Amino acid sequence: MMKETYKRITVTALVLLVILNLSSPVFAQDMGRKLGRGLGNILTGWLEIPKNIYDTSVESNVFAGLTLGTVKGVGMTVVRTVVGSYEVATFPFPVPEEYKPIIEPEFVFQEQQ
């Protein structure tokens, strides 16, 4: 009897896991998401520097990556950190409309949509 119950629970859990993995994620924009986005951008804004060095190196050459990529990265670090600070400070308010992100992509290593 216990084996049957254990087996039924296991099969149900596996079916539920498969169904949940097949569903597409939905990211609603709300105050919690805005706060998380702001904190994430404050803490990881500095990653714009190596990201831009790499991206510029791939697009052009290593010299351009080390020079222009560094400058772009420093600029984007400032922008992302300031925007993150603004979002943390204003997270309870739906500004911009419906808590939409101010910069795209929302996070440093997220693909541009």
N, C-alpha and C positions, 0 to 999 in steps of 0.2 A: 504494500500500500504506500509506504513512504517513498519507495523507488519511483512509483508512478507519479506521485505528486512532484517529486524532485525533477523528474524528466519533463513533466508538463510545464513547470516554472521555467526550466532552462530553455525549452523550445519557444515559449512565449517571449522570454527576454531576448532571444536571438532574433525572432521575427520583428520585435519592436526595434531592436538596434538596426536591422536592415532597413526598415521603413524610415527611421530617422536619418539614416545616412543617405538615403535616396532623395530626401526633400532638399530643396534649395534654401540656403540661408537668407533671411530677410533682416535687413538692418534698418530698423525704424530710427528716425532722428528724434531723439527726445533729450531731456536735460541730462540724464545719466550718460548717454552717448557723447553729448557735448563736453561734459566734465572729463570723461575718459580720454576723449580726443585731445582736449587741452593739456591734460597731464602727460599724455603720451608725447605730444609735440614739445612740451617743455623739456622732458627727460631725454628725448631722442633727437632733438633738433640738430645737435652737433654731428649726427651721422650724415647730414647733408654734405659735409666736406668730403669724406671718402667716396660717397655715392657720386658726387659730381666729378671728382677726379677720375673715377672709373668710367662713368658715362662719356665724358669728354675724350678720354683716352681711346675709347672704342670708336667714337664718332670721327675723331681726327687722328691724333697721334699722342704718344706718351708725353712729349714736351708740352703740348697744348693742355693735356690733362693735368700736368703738374702746375701749370701756371694759370691758365684760364679756368680750369676746373676748380682749382683751389679758391680763386676769387669768387666764382659762382657759388661754391659751397659755403663760403663765409657769409655771403649775402643771404643765401637761403636759410642758413642757420639763424641769422638775426630775424628774418621774416617769420620763420616757423616758430621760434621761441616767443616772439612778440604776439603772434596770433594765438599761440597756446595759452599765454598769460591772459590775453583778452577773453578767451573762451572760458577759462577757469573762473575769472572774475564775474562773467556774465552768464554762467551756466543756468541759473534759475529762470532766465528770461528768454523767450523765443525770438532772439535777435541774432542773426538775420532770421527772416521768416521761417518758421517751422524748424528751428535749430539747424539749418543747413550749414555745411562747412564753409568757411571763408576762403580757404585755399584748396586746390586740387593738386594732387591726390591728398586725401585726408591725413595720411600718415606717410612717413619718410619712404618706406619701401613698398608702398602700395602701388599697383599699376594704375596709370592714368586711364580714366574712363571716357 
